Amino acid sequence: MSRVCAGVRGLRRGIMVEAGRDCKDVVTQLAAVSRALDRAGFTIVASGLRECMMRETEEELEKLFLALA
């Protein structure tokens, strides 16, 4: 999550743009943040899956997984 936070801070404050970074670098950073968020989401789901399965219906679990896509 620290990678996500650092990446977003750089993008949010416009640091990359203000520093004159190439568009390709900005898009690459956005993609890296997106992948890191995806991994974090899947990690959270995987670690809590047993508990979720006990509490949630199959339909609710399906909605949760689709929200990650």
Residue, then its C-alpha position, 0 to 999 in steps of 0.5 A: m500500500s505504501r507504493v500506491c500512496a507514494g504513486v498517487r501522491g506524485l500524480r495528485r500533486g502534479i509532481m510528475v507533470e510539473a517536473g516536465r515528465d513525459c506523458k509516457d512516464v505519467v501513464t506508466q505511473l498510473a498503470a503501476v498504481s492501478r496494478a498495485l491497487d489490484r494486487a492489494g485488493f486481491t490480497i485482502v480478499a484472499s486473506g479474508l475469504r474464509e470469513c467472508m464465505m461464512r458471512e456472505t451469500e454466494e450472490e454477495l460474494e460474486k458482486l464483491f469479486l466483480a467489483l475488483a474486475 
